[in-house]
Amino acid sequence: MTLSIAQCERSGVALPTRDEGLRSLRGYSLVELLIVNALALTLLAALFAATADLIATAAVSSAQSDQAMRARQVMRFIEQALSSARMPAEWLGGDAGTWSHAGWQTPLPICTPLDEVSPGRRWGGVDVIKATDLSCIAAGDATWGLYVEQIRVCPEDCGAGAGYVISPSPCSGATPSISEHTHWRVAWQFNMDRPPQCNSGWPWGRVDRVLLTDRTGRSSIEGLPTLRFQSVSGAEGYQWRQAETLVAGITDWQPKMIAIPPPANLATGAEDVTLKLLAVAMGVTPSQVTHGVSLLSVTRSLLPSTLRLND
């Protein structure tokens, strides 16, 4: 039913005025629209600024996490290499618990073929060498190298393939006899089977040599400074494999051996009573240019697992 104007007025229904009716027909004014647009743009600008800050923060966090991860990769590799950098304790008899065995010894010269050395009481060790002085390895622009001679017990963890086998000299007889006076010889074999001269039950193992050196970004394939890894080839004859990139973005590589003197009350009659602590300093560059991310400097001291400074 349609009500007339008079009926609306009598019933108390408010009628729109002429101005209100015209306003509802024409919409918002240009000034009002401009004000709304300005407010919307301000809100969008604030939103974009907050989003940009979040993206920048996430990029910095990701770059720093990547640096820390690469630093851990290097340290983990070094720790694993050092874990077998000396003769197993069970191979040393009564000499295993002495002060001289608590640390790392100096290995044989890196360019000396292993099978040209007379049998000795000790193998394995850690040393920092000047890469430019090496005659058996093309070191390129490397300055310092971390050289590790490893002893792996066979057949548990010596791997397969050709390599250098270490065994007691001699190792014949039905009952194995190992003491601190036992000498060990190294010989190249086509496989990691038990040495033919050793009877069953006698211990034997594998000798590996590894070298870590740095390379500047100018000479690396990646265009970044890198830490490189090399090992002795399994081919017959003493040869080193080509260097491979271990971790990219490693610079300022500075390994150093620090001598630790024995306690004052320890007799110094042992052949080597100076323990060695390995200190590694290096820098880790960002994988890409990221504002707010600088070079990560890492310094760490590594001790043999059996050594405790507070003993």
LUMLUM-56694 format. One record per residue (C-alpha): residue number from 1; residue in three letters; x negated, y, z negated. Coordinates in steps of 0.5 Angstrom, whole numbers. Layout:
BEGIN
REC     n   res      px      py      pz
REC   NUM   ALA       X       Y       Z
...
//
This chain:
BEGIN
REC     n   res      px      py      pz
REC     1   MET       0       0       0
REC     2   THR      -3       7       2
REC     3   LEU      -2      13      -3
REC     4   SER      -1      20      -1
REC     5   ILE      -5      25      -4
REC     6   ALA       0      28      -8
REC     7   GLN       1      21     -11
REC     8   CYS      -6      20     -13
REC     9   GLU      -6      27     -16
REC    10   ARG       0      25     -20
REC    11   SER      -3      18     -22
REC    12   GLY     -10      22     -24
REC    13   VAL     -14      19     -19
REC    14   ALA     -20      23     -17
REC    15   LEU     -21      25     -10
REC    16   PRO     -28      26      -7
REC    17   THR     -29      34      -6
REC    18   ARG     -31      36       1
REC    19   ASP     -38      37       0
REC    20   GLU     -39      30      -3
REC    21   GLY     -35      27       3
REC    22   LEU     -40      31       8
REC    23   ARG     -46      28       4
REC    24   SER     -44      21       4
REC    25   LEU     -43      22      12
REC    26   ARG     -50      25      13
REC    27   GLY     -54      21       9
REC    28   TYR     -61      23       5
REC    29   SER     -64      30       7
REC    30   LEU     -71      30      10
REC    31   VAL     -75      33       4
REC    32   GLU     -72      27       0
REC    33   LEU     -74      22       5
REC    34   LEU     -81      25       5
REC    35   ILE     -81      24      -2
REC    36   VAL     -80      17      -2
REC    37   ASN     -85      16       3
REC    38   ALA     -90      19      -1
REC    39   LEU     -88      15      -7
REC    40   ALA     -89       9      -3
REC    41   LEU     -95      10       0
REC    42   THR     -98      12      -7
REC    43   LEU     -96       5      -9
REC    44   LEU     -99       2      -3
REC    45   ALA    -105       5      -4
REC    46   ALA    -106       3     -11
REC    47   LEU    -104      -4      -9
REC    48   PHE    -109      -4      -4
REC    49   ALA    -115      -1      -9
REC    50   ALA    -113      -6     -14
REC    51   THR    -113     -12      -9
REC    52   ALA    -120      -9      -6
REC    53   ASP    -123      -9     -13
REC    54   LEU    -121     -16     -14
REC    55   ILE    -124     -19      -8
REC    56   ALA    -130     -15      -9
REC    57   THR    -131     -18     -16
REC    58   ALA    -129     -25     -13
REC    59   ALA    -134     -24      -8
REC    60   VAL    -140     -22     -13
REC    61   SER    -138     -28     -18
REC    62   SER    -138     -33     -12
REC    63   ALA    -145     -30     -10
REC    64   GLN    -148     -31     -17
REC    65   SER    -145     -38     -18
REC    66   ASP    -148     -40     -11
REC    67   GLN    -155     -37     -14
REC    68   ALA    -154     -41     -20
REC    69   MET    -152     -47     -17
REC    70   ARG    -159     -47     -12
REC    71   ALA    -163     -46     -19
REC    72   ARG    -160     -52     -22
REC    73   GLN    -161     -56     -16
REC    74   VAL    -169     -54     -16
REC    75   MET    -169     -55     -23
REC    76   ARG    -166     -62     -23
REC    77   PHE    -170     -64     -17
REC    78   ILE    -176     -62     -21
REC    79   GLU    -174     -66     -28
REC    80   GLN    -172     -72     -24
REC    81   ALA    -179     -72     -21
REC    82   LEU    -183     -71     -27
REC    83   SER    -179     -77     -31
REC    84   SER    -183     -82     -27
REC    85   ALA    -190     -78     -27
REC    86   ARG    -194     -82     -31
REC    87   MET    -195     -90     -33
REC    88   PRO    -189     -93     -36
REC    89   ALA    -190     -94     -44
REC    90   GLU    -189    -101     -43
REC    91   TRP    -195    -102     -38
REC    92   LEU    -200     -98     -43
REC    93   GLY    -200    -103     -49
REC    94   GLY    -202    -100     -56
REC    95   ASP    -204     -93     -52
REC    96   ALA    -197     -91     -51
REC    97   GLY    -196     -88     -57
REC    98   THR    -202     -84     -57
REC    99   TRP    -203     -76     -57
REC   100   SER    -206     -77     -50
REC   101   HIS    -200     -80     -47
REC   102   ALA    -195     -76     -50
REC   103   GLY    -196     -71     -44
REC   104   TRP    -198     -71     -37
REC   105   GLN    -205     -72     -34
REC   106   THR    -208     -69     -28
REC   107   PRO    -207     -74     -22
REC   108   LEU    -212     -76     -17
REC   109   PRO    -213     -70     -11
REC   110   ILE    -208     -70      -7
REC   111   CYS    -212     -71       0
REC   112   THR    -215     -77      -3
REC   113   PRO    -212     -84       0
REC   114   LEU    -209     -88      -6
REC   115   ASP    -212     -95      -3
REC   116   GLU    -219     -92      -3
REC   117   VAL    -219     -91     -11
REC   118   SER    -222     -96     -15
REC   119   PRO    -217     -99     -20
REC   120   GLY    -216     -94     -26
REC   121   ARG    -213     -94     -33
REC   122   ARG    -208     -89     -31
REC   123   TRP    -204     -86     -25
REC   124   GLY    -199     -81     -24
REC   125   GLY    -199     -74     -27
REC   126   VAL    -197     -67     -25
REC   127   ASP    -201     -61     -22
REC   128   VAL    -201     -54     -19
REC   129   ILE    -205     -53     -13
REC   130   LYS    -207     -48      -8
REC   131   ALA    -203     -50      -2
REC   132   THR    -208     -46       2
REC   133   ASP    -214     -50       0
REC   134   LEU    -211     -57       3
REC   135   SER    -214     -60       8
REC   136   CYS    -209     -66       9
REC   137   ILE    -203     -62       9
REC   138   ALA    -201     -56      14
REC   139   ALA    -198     -51       8
REC   140   GLY    -197     -45      13
REC   141   ASP    -196     -39       9
REC   142   ALA    -195     -43       2
REC   143   THR    -199     -40      -4
REC   144   TRP    -198     -45      -9
REC   145   GLY    -195     -52      -9
REC   146   LEU    -193     -57     -15
REC   147   TYR    -196     -64     -14
REC   148   VAL    -193     -70     -17
REC   149   GLU    -196     -77     -17
REC   150   GLN    -190     -82     -19
REC   151   ILE    -190     -89     -22
REC   152   ARG    -184     -93     -21
REC   153   VAL    -182     -99     -24
REC   154   CYS    -181    -105     -19
REC   155   PRO    -176    -108     -17
REC   156   GLU    -171    -104     -21
REC   157   ASP    -172     -97     -18
REC   158   CYS    -178     -98     -13
REC   159   GLY    -173     -98      -7
REC   160   ALA    -175    -101       0
REC   161   GLY    -179    -100       6
REC   162   ALA    -187    -100       6
REC   163   GLY    -191     -96       1
REC   164   TYR    -196     -96      -4
REC   165   VAL    -196    -102      -9
REC   166   ILE    -199    -101     -16
REC   167   SER    -201    -108     -20
REC   168   PRO    -205    -110     -26
REC   169   SER    -212    -112     -23
REC   170   PRO    -213    -118     -24
REC   171   CYS    -205    -120     -25
REC   172   SER    -206    -128     -24
REC   173   GLY    -204    -133     -30
REC   174   ALA    -198    -136     -32
REC   175   THR    -198    -131     -38
REC   176   PRO    -198    -124     -37
REC   177   SER    -203    -120     -41
REC   178   ILE    -203    -112     -41
REC   179   SER    -206    -107     -46
REC   180   GLU    -209    -100     -46
REC   181   HIS    -215    -103     -43
REC   182   THR    -212    -106     -37
REC   183   HIS    -214    -103     -30
REC   184   TRP    -209    -102     -24
REC   185   ARG    -210    -102     -17
REC   186   VAL    -206     -99     -11
REC   187   ALA    -205    -102      -4
REC   188   TRP    -201    -101       2
REC   189   GLN    -196    -106       3
REC   190   PHE    -191    -107       9
REC   191   ASN    -185    -108       4
REC   192   MET    -184    -107      -4
REC   193   ASP    -184    -114      -5
REC   194   ARG    -188    -117     -11
REC   195   PRO    -196    -116      -9
REC   196   PRO    -198    -123      -7
REC   197   GLN    -204    -123     -12
REC   198   CYS    -199    -123     -18
REC   199   ASN    -196    -129     -21
REC   200   SER    -189    -128     -23
REC   201   GLY    -188    -124     -30
REC   202   TRP    -193    -119     -28
REC   203   PRO    -191    -112     -28
REC   204   TRP    -192    -108     -21
REC   205   GLY    -189    -102     -18
REC   206   ARG    -189     -96     -13
REC   207   VAL    -193     -90     -13
REC   208   ASP    -191     -84      -9
REC   209   ARG    -193     -77      -8
REC   210   VAL    -189     -71      -7
REC   211   LEU    -191     -64      -6
REC   212   LEU    -186     -57      -7
REC   213   THR    -188     -51      -3
REC   214   ASP    -185     -45      -1
REC   215   ARG    -184     -41       5
REC   216   THR    -183     -34       7
REC   217   GLY    -176     -32      11
REC   218   ARG    -181     -30      17
REC   219   SER    -183     -37      18
REC   220   SER    -177     -41      16
REC   221   ILE    -172     -43      21
REC   222   GLU    -166     -41      16
REC   223   GLY    -169     -34      16
REC   224   LEU    -169     -34       9
REC   225   PRO    -175     -36       4
REC   226   THR    -174     -43       2
REC   227   LEU    -177     -48      -2
REC   228   ARG    -180     -54       2
REC   229   PHE    -181     -62       0
REC   230   GLN    -186     -66       2
REC   231   SER    -188     -74       1
REC   232   VAL    -193     -79       3
REC   233   SER    -191     -83       9
REC   234   GLY    -189     -90       9
REC   235   ALA    -193     -91      15
REC   236   GLU    -200     -95      15
REC   237   GLY    -205     -90      13
REC   238   TYR    -205     -84       9
REC   239   GLN    -201     -79      12
REC   240   TRP    -196     -74       9
REC   241   ARG    -189     -73      12
REC   242   GLN    -187     -66      15
REC   243   ALA    -184     -61      10
REC   244   GLU    -176     -61       9
REC   245   THR    -172     -55       6
REC   246   LEU    -170     -57      -1
REC   247   VAL    -167     -51      -3
REC   248   ALA    -166     -44       2
REC   249   GLY    -166     -38      -1
REC   250   ILE    -172     -39      -6
REC   251   THR    -177     -34      -7
REC   252   ASP    -183     -32     -12
REC   253   TRP    -185     -39     -13
REC   254   GLN    -190     -39     -19
REC   255   PRO    -191     -46     -22
REC   256   LYS    -196     -46     -27
REC   257   MET    -199     -51     -32
REC   258   ILE    -200     -49     -39
REC   259   ALA    -205     -53     -44
REC   260   ILE    -203     -55     -51
REC   261   PRO    -208     -56     -55
REC   262   PRO    -208     -62     -60
REC   263   PRO    -206     -61     -68
REC   264   ALA    -212     -59     -72
REC   265   ASN    -212     -66     -76
REC   266   LEU    -212     -70     -69
REC   267   ALA    -219     -74     -68
REC   268   THR    -221     -72     -61
REC   269   GLY    -224     -78     -59
REC   270   ALA    -219     -80     -53
REC   271   GLU    -221     -79     -46
REC   272   ASP    -216     -73     -45
REC   273   VAL    -212     -70     -51
REC   274   THR    -210     -64     -48
REC   275   LEU    -202     -64     -47
REC   276   LYS    -200     -60     -41
REC   277   LEU    -193     -56     -41
REC   278   LEU    -190     -54     -34
REC   279   ALA    -188     -47     -33
REC   280   VAL    -183     -45     -27
REC   281   ALA    -182     -38     -25
REC   282   MET    -178     -37     -18
REC   283   GLY    -173     -32     -15
REC   284   VAL    -166     -34     -12
REC   285   THR    -164     -29      -7
REC   286   PRO    -156     -28      -5
REC   287   SER    -154     -33       1
REC   288   GLN    -151     -26       4
REC   289   VAL    -151     -19       3
REC   290   THR    -146     -17      -3
REC   291   HIS    -146     -11      -6
REC   292   GLY    -147     -11     -13
REC   293   VAL    -151     -18     -13
REC   294   SER    -159     -18     -14
REC   295   LEU    -164     -23     -14
REC   296   LEU    -163     -28     -20
REC   297   SER    -170     -29     -23
REC   298   VAL    -171     -36     -27
REC   299   THR    -176     -38     -31
REC   300   ARG    -176     -45     -35
REC   301   SER    -181     -49     -39
REC   302   LEU    -181     -57     -38
REC   303   LEU    -184     -61     -43
REC   304   PRO    -185     -69     -43
REC   305   SER    -179     -73     -45
REC   306   THR    -183     -76     -51
REC   307   LEU    -186     -69     -53
REC   308   ARG    -183     -65     -59
REC   309   LEU    -186     -58     -61
REC   310   ASN    -184     -58     -68
REC   311   ASP    -187     -65     -69
//
